[in-house]
Amino acid sequence: MGKYKNANIGTAREKNTVKNNSAASSKGSGSKFDALIGGVEKMLVEKEREVLNKFNPLIWSSSSSSSSSSSSSSSSATLDNRTAIKIAADRHHVNIHVVRSPLAVALQRSQIRSSDRKGQDWTDSLLSIHLSFHIGQCIILLCAVKLIKTNGLLTGLSRERQMGKKKAEKVTDDKVEVDNGDHVWWWLICRSIGASFLCISVFALLIRVAVSLHPYSGAGNPPKFGDYEAQRHWMEITLNLPAKEWYRNSTINDLGYWGLDYPPLTAYQSYVHGLFLRCFDPDSVSLFTSRGHETNLGKLLMRWTVLSSDALIFFPAVFGFVSVYHTSRTSSRKTDIVWHIAMLLLGPCLILIDHGHFQYNCISLGLTVGAVAAILSQKELVASVLFTLALNHKQMSAYFAPAFLSHLLGKCLRRKHPLLEVTKLGLVVIGTFAVIWWPYLHSTDAIFEVLSRLAPFERGIYEDYVANFWCTTSILIKWKRLFTTQTLKIISLTATVLTCLPSMVQQLLAPSSKGFLYGLLNSSLSFYLFSFQVHEKSILLPLLPASLLALEEPRPFKWLTHLALFSMFPLLCRDKLVLPYVALYALFTLLYHAPGQCSGRSKTSKTDYSSVASNMTGLLYLCSFILHIVYLTMCPPEKLPFLFEAVIMLLCFSQFMLFAFYTNAKQWLLSKRSITEKEKKHI
Amino acid sequence: MSSMEDQTRRPNSTSKLLLWFFSISACLKLLLIPSYHSTDFEVHRHWLALTRSLPLSNWYSDETSPWTLDYPPFFAYFERSLSLFAHLVDPRIVDIYNGLEYKANSVIYFQRISVILSDLCLVYGVYRLTKNLEEKRRDLMWVLVVWSPGLMIVDHIHFQYNGFLLGWLLLSISCLQEGKDLMGGFLFAVLLCFKHLFAVAAPVYFVYLLRHYCWKGFVRGFGRLSLMSAVVVAVFAAAYGPFIYHGQIQQIIRRMFPFGRGLCHAYWAPNFWVFYIILDKVLSFILRRLGFDIQIPAASFTGGLVGDSSPFAVLPRVTPATTFILVLLALSPCLIRAWGNPRPGLIARWIAYAYMCGFLFGWHVHEKAALHFVIPLAIVAVQSLEDAKHYFMLSIVSCYSLFPLLYEAQEYPIKVMLLILHSILMWLGFSALFNEKSVTKAANKKKGTQLEVKGSRERGTLDEGGAMKAGTNSFKILL
């Protein structure tokens, strides 16, 4: 009898939670009923938000309730192991569905494993939970039916349309003409660009989640682990120490073990993510004791921090860029816009590095994309703030600085009061810097402390086998032996500036949006090829403007993506990410060659390429394919253990150099073309 | 319209687009390889080992592992053919003793990739089905079937071969729709020998084939009837013959129909019996409160196993026969329709309906059985707005009902994302398909009278909803 009572209390409790849930969702949709935001997706989006918004109080209530009941049941009669496991499994799924929060389950798993013994009365209370689950399902079903009927979901519109109305519809409705390619994609592009973007971004998120199932860098590889451990360690440091200590070597902060070497914005980001981790898994960020902390829950939470930053920063930035970029373009077909979104959001390199290898490039790159969008829409001040933020998240964003500098300067000089404009921009940049560096502004020592962490010159001019000038030529010229670090610094700086100069001059003379995008590409490429201490992963930076230019330069873009992936192949192999590498590369190729897409594109680009060039690229594709296979299957000779890496590096470097020449020439031709057009107009 | 042009460019580019859809999903499936897999993974691995290392006569009597073979013989042959390759990949996969609970990468990759490749059967099925369809409906159906979130969850995360089996079903339906009844019946018989749970649609097949294929005068009809039955018997003989020869047939039947397993599966499928059990619980609770002496049943529903005692406190016990009769009763309207007017165009609808009845009233139904009606229903969904609405709701709910299969936190975002993506795709696709049609129709209707209204509507100034309503009305009138 007593047992049964227990069960009934359980039912009542669970029913309450279910009711709360459904009430909340129906209230949410009810208030905006008239605004035609609704339908089932609305509920689903809410649910997704619930997942992302991990500070749901329900988690705590459920976990505490189940833990109390498990302790009460552990004293009663025992079942055999298999039933216990089954019950545990049942409990998992019930919890997920009643509370709809994965974290509760994750938190409980450890408890369940520890308490294997279950009482007979558990089955009954489980039954009641089951019942409430199904009642919940029925309620949701009914809600769905009602919403569909009243809202007329198929006829009704949801907020994407409103979003689209604001931003993109005016872009597309006026200019986009229906073309041959469109009728393959009619189902994707029938509505506004906003809806298509939503669809692609959900798919992109899905791909990111799937990639995040795979191992991260340095998984199970003590004592130093990898980038994952570095990020986790930063969370630990920023969470437990005051801001002044973050960059200072002391007894409590050993900078030798993954010391913080990114600017303060990264530290703040680590702090916020650390707070999130501490909520659910305090062990993973506790000072000292958490070194090398590797658990499934920790991995999951860390992965979700990257996912959320991607979804909150990179995705909106891309949406902003696409809507601005295609307003200014005169000949965008809707299909092309959708294709461009897919290329931007499903770039394999960024996904592999952020969600496989584990880093937060999406934040700095997203901020850069936002800055580019702001520049294209003539909002220079917003652009400079966003770019300063990007710069303060990763100092590597400085690869883009020459382009921003020259473009903004070139623009300002053409205005009425050039000096005023420049000071305005300068003040905004300095102000942003001041806000971010506030904890370190009290003394010059503190500033230099941070700065010395940001520029690790002692690590040498190159590391590993990166496909840039210094590393490749070191096969012939031993730079490290011939020169001191000091001279190398100066040499590399001059080389970088010299190679940047042409594109900067072009932007100063004739600033234009298109030229600016080429300028970004050129300056980041020259930094990648010639600057000091470049990492393989830095190829992400030149890749970004290349993907922004994907519609202008489809083939070079594809070629660069291929090479960038290839240049990171040894790194990703070490991280055991070969499977996602293959899958994402295939996905990229498929999306690039989406049917109904390339017919128009290849026609225009075929004129640029002679048959010799296409034969050459075919040959190079074959080479790289063979190299992939060789790298995976064969052992290098003992005397030359890094033979294959060197070959890959050589191949990539030669292509990157060619690419840099090509894009520089392209940028200069742009201004020439505009000049000739002007002349024509004059005539 | 451009339909003439479509006709000419169809054969080459269509299959290309379909393959493109398939490859995109294959990329995602590859990425999902390291995700959680259920005990079904070990079940199928054990079947590989079992069919490889034991003689045919022992397949159904072996008890090395608790995961005994309980699918019909064709599936066992299928596993046997897979095991030939598995042996080449890693001999331990097919080792019946050392392979137990084998979790190396080799076996995971092999089995996962075998599911991905066997999905080609589904792709061919849907290709055949849509060969003669209008382009837009065809594209949409491909999206719905090839990118089905349910299949992704059940086959590629949870682990099963449903895509392959549903491919056979779609092939059979496509044959029936083209009027190739004999072939359709043959394929369905083959399907039954792969997985007997598909037998729920057998009454529909029986009535339809009898009326549409065999009802052609006495002599000719009898000839056709005997031909059809000969084909079916031949298929069953090929499947079960060797086992009858070894005297294993009773053992097979015992394995395939484990009625002792109880009314509901351990994870309840959201069907009619849930309400029945709830009612029983509520009644017993109320009656006990009122002072009646009611025994609490010892058996539980969640355990999945029920002994001899009735699991119900108040309501009468449900036996397999009851469920069988209920399914038949629920099916009867459709059977009567099929008897009265056997139209090939409606067969997909009937089959989907039959599986739905089986799902709602069947004995020991898995929630995975929801796929059996969601996939064929996609064929129906693209036919009219009304059907699309039904499909929209049903597929969302059935996908949601699959959520308990993946209970680990790691897969939580995946299943939510799959469902959201699916609903967005459906919303985009259906609204594009039916909106455009209705707009053109509404425009045609009003062409003569209100030119200026039509113009403004085409410019998009009128609310789309209004246009849509007008469109559906005209659609109904036209029907």
Interface residues (C-beta under 8 A of the other chain):
Chain A: Y4 N8 L36 G39 V40 E41 L44 V45 K47 E48 V51 T83 K86 I87 A89 D90 H92 H93 I96 H97 P102 L103 V105 A106 R109 T123 D124 L126 L127 S128 H130 L131 H134 I135 Q137 C138 I140 L141 A144 V145 I148 G152 L153 L154 T155 G156 L157 S158 D173 H183 V184 W186 W187 L188 C190 R191 A195 S196 L198 C199 V202 F203 L205 L206 I207 V209 A210 V211 L213 H214 N296 L297 L300 W304 L307 L579 P580 V582 A583 L584 A586 L587 L590 L591 A594 P595 G596
Chain B: S2 S13 K16 L17 W20 S23 I24 A26 C27 L28 L30 L31 L32 I33 P34 S35 E135 K136 D139 L140 V143 A266 Y267 W268 P270 V274 I277 I278 K281 F285 I296 S300 F301 T302 G303 G304 L385 A388 K389 F392 M393 I396 V397 Y400 S401 F403 P404 Y407 E408 A409 Q410 Y412 P413 I414 V416 M417 L418 L419 I420 L421 S423 I424 L425 W427 L428 G429 F430 S431 A432 L433 F434 N435 E436 G460 E464 G465 M468 K469 T472
